[in-house]
Amino acid sequence: MIVDISRFASETCNVITAKRAEFRQFKQFKPPESNKPKRNCKNKQNMVSAIEREVFMSEDQLNGFTQCKGSFANSITLLSYTPNPVVTGQNVTSHLAGTATEIIKQGATIVYTAYFKDEPTKEAFQHKQDFCEVYVKQSGSECPVKKGDYSFTASWLVEKHPDEPKNLVVEYYFNISVFDSDGKSLSCINGPTKISYS
């Protein structure tokens, strides 16, 4: 049996040529553009970055401190102090700001309770101050402090003690709380603070 190869080759060539034409048309085909607005990934990234910056700035304004768990009438949104670390035998200047939903009256106190970093339940020392005398009065105001935003700056001497360590910087975990005259907690923040023993 004799097969006409030339005819078979010709038909194959025609099929290949047609397929090539279809392929070229497929490559040139562009799907219709959707009417839906394109997502702008760059804008989304900028939005995320802005949120991250806002969170970072909020945390940084408290110098590593955070609000205590629970509900407190008067928030503390800014805490700064110099020098940092705090140095015994020298003055420290502290700036405290926030928003009060409850009036701060005479007899209010601010209590600094330090805990050992490695033993967070073991109290190292505690320091108590008259909030109105130290913070409010030094800022040129008087108690009672009305509801709303507040900002106070105070300075005091960090006393040295005979039994304190020498030439050492120690980091403590602090709780800073403001109480009214009845002992009710108005504000509360927790965070690390370093003290330099000279």
Secondary structure, DSSP 8 states (H G I E B T S, - for coil): ----HHHHHHHHHHHHHHHHHHHHHHHH------SS----HHHHHHHHHHHHHHHHHHHHTTTT-EE-SS--SEEEEEEEEESSSEETTSEEEEEEEEEESS-B-TT-EEEEEEEESSSTTSEEEEEEEEHIIIIITTTT--SSB-SEEEEEEEEEE----TTS-SSEEEEEEEEEEEE-TTS-EEEEEEEEEEEEE-
